[in-house]
Amino acid sequence: MKTLSIVVVAAAVVLSTGCWQKKKKPVVVPPPPAPVTQPAPVPAPKATIPAVEKPTPSKPTAQRPKVQPASRPQVVAPAPPVPQLGAMIPAAQRQQLDAIYALDLKKARTILSAVGSSTLDAQRSEMAGRVKAFIKQAEEFHPLDLAAAAEMAQRARVLAEDLEKRSK
């Protein structure tokens, strides 16, 4: 019991003298310095110059447009193609992805048209909206990233198949 009370007293002493109990001193921000104003310069006396009157023409003169000499059209070299970010896909795999993309999109569109939007309740209508969104994303990604486009088309097909099952 004596050792327990010694440990408690020691812990209390250690915790009571910690820096967490010290109050933070308020930060004093000095006021900004007053702007220095300079007296306005005294203007020097100006010499007077007599005004010269310009004669006004009685008739306006027609100005001829300047004709530039014929120049050869400049031949501008075509800009090099801008490199696009994305995976480099071999031609065989690219053809395979493109075929899968086309089949999945066709299947999703066929199911959407077969289900029809007029007979859908709120939940199924929302699913049909998601299918349409995936189809749109797949079409947007197709020229940029074929792998992503195929993925979006697959998602559209899977969701359309689920919608078809729920509609029966």
C-alpha positions in Angstrom: 0.0 0.0 0.0 2.9 2.3 0.7 4.4 1.8 -2.7 1.0 2.5 -4.4 0.7 5.8 -2.6 4.3 6.7 -3.5 3.6 6.0 -7.2 0.4 8.0 -7.1 2.1 11.0 -5.4 5.0 10.8 -7.9 2.6 10.7 -10.9 0.8 13.7 -9.5 4.0 15.6 -9.1 5.2 14.8 -12.6 1.8 15.7 -14.2 1.4 18.9 -12.2 4.7 20.4 -13.3 4.2 19.6 -17.0 4.3 22.3 -19.7 0.7 21.6 -20.6 -0.4 23.5 -17.5 1.5 26.7 -18.4 -0.6 29.4 -19.8 0.4 30.7 -23.2 1.5 34.2 -23.3 -0.6 36.4 -25.6 1.1 37.4 -28.8 1.5 41.1 -29.0 1.3 42.4 -32.6 2.7 45.9 -32.9 0.5 48.4 -34.8 1.4 49.1 -38.4 3.7 52.1 -38.8 2.0 55.3 -39.7 2.3 56.2 -43.4 4.9 58.8 -44.1 3.4 61.8 -45.9 5.6 64.1 -47.9 4.6 67.7 -48.6 3.1 68.3 -52.0 5.8 69.7 -54.4 5.4 73.3 -55.3 4.8 73.5 -59.1 7.4 75.6 -60.9 6.1 78.5 -62.9 5.4 77.5 -66.5 6.6 79.5 -69.4 3.7 80.5 -71.7 4.0 79.3 -75.3 1.8 81.0 -77.8 -0.7 78.7 -79.4 -0.4 78.0 -83.0 -3.5 77.7 -85.0 -3.7 74.9 -87.6 -5.5 75.6 -90.8 -8.6 73.5 -91.3 -9.0 71.9 -94.7 -12.1 72.8 -96.5 -12.6 69.4 -98.1 -11.8 66.1 -96.5 -9.2 64.2 -98.5 -9.9 60.6 -99.4 -7.2 58.3 -98.3 -6.3 55.4 -100.5 -6.0 52.1 -98.8 -2.5 50.8 -98.8 -2.0 47.9 -101.1 0.5 45.4 -99.8 2.6 43.6 -102.3 1.6 40.0 -103.0 3.5 37.7 -100.8 3.9 34.0 -101.0 1.8 32.0 -98.7 3.7 30.6 -95.8 4.0 26.9 -95.7 3.4 25.8 -92.1 4.6 22.3 -91.1 1.9 20.3 -89.5 2.3 20.1 -85.7 3.6 16.8 -84.4 0.8 14.6 -82.9 0.3 15.3 -79.2 1.2 12.2 -77.2 -1.8 10.9 -75.2 -1.6 9.3 -71.8 -2.8 5.8 -71.5 -1.7 2.3 -71.8 0.1 1.1 -74.9 -2.0 -1.8 -76.2 -0.8 -4.2 -78.8 -2.8 -4.3 -82.1 -4.3 -7.8 -81.4 -5.4 -6.9 -77.9 -6.8 -3.6 -79.2 -8.9 -5.4 -81.8 -10.1 -7.8 -79.1 -11.0 -4.9 -76.7 -12.8 -3.1 -79.5 -14.9 -6.2 -80.3 -15.8 -6.7 -76.6 -16.6 -3.0 -76.4 -18.9 -3.1 -79.4 -20.7 -6.3 -78.2 -21.3 -5.0 -74.7 -22.7 -1.7 -76.0 -24.9 -3.5 -78.4 -26.3 -5.8 -75.7 -26.9 -3.0 -73.3 -28.7 -0.9 -75.9 -30.8 -3.9 -77.0 -31.9 -4.6 -73.4 -32.7 -0.9 -72.8 -34.9 -0.7 -75.8 -36.6 -4.1 -75.0 -37.3 -3.1 -71.4 -38.8 0.3 -72.4 -38.9 3.3 -70.1 -42.6 3.7 -69.8 -43.2 0.5 -67.8 -40.4 1.1 -65.2 -40.9 2.0 -61.6 -38.7 4.5 -59.8 -35.9 2.0 -58.9 -35.8 0.4 -62.3 -35.9 3.8 -64.0 -32.9 4.9 -62.0 -31.1 1.7 -63.1 -31.9 2.5 -66.7 -30.5 6.0 -66.2 -27.2 4.5 -64.8 -27.0 2.1 -67.9 -27.4 5.1 -70.2 -24.7 7.0 -68.2 -22.3 4.1 -68.5 -23.0 3.9 -72.3 -22.3 7.6 -72.7 -19.1 7.3 -70.7 -18.0 4.3 -72.8 -18.6 6.3 -76.0 -16.6 9.3 -74.6 -13.7 7.1 -73.5 -13.5 5.1 -76.7 -11.2 7.4 -78.7 -9.1 8.2 -75.7 -8.7 5.0 -73.7 -10.0 1.8 -75.2 -9.5 -0.3 -72.0 -11.6 2.2 -69.9 -14.2 2.3 -72.7 -14.5 -1.5 -72.7 -14.8 -1.5 -68.9 -17.6 1.1 -69.0 -19.4 -0.9 -71.8 -19.1 -4.0 -69.7 -20.6 -2.2 -66.6 -23.5 -1.0 -68.8 -24.2 -4.5 -70.1 -24.1 -6.1 -66.6 -26.4 -3.4 -65.2 -28.7 -3.8 -68.2 -28.9 -7.5 -67.7 -29.7 -7.0 -64.0 -32.4 -4.6 -65.0 -33.8 -7.1 -67.5 -34.0 -9.8 -64.8 -35.8 -7.4 -62.4 -38.3 -6.4 -65.1 -39.6 -9.9 -65.7 
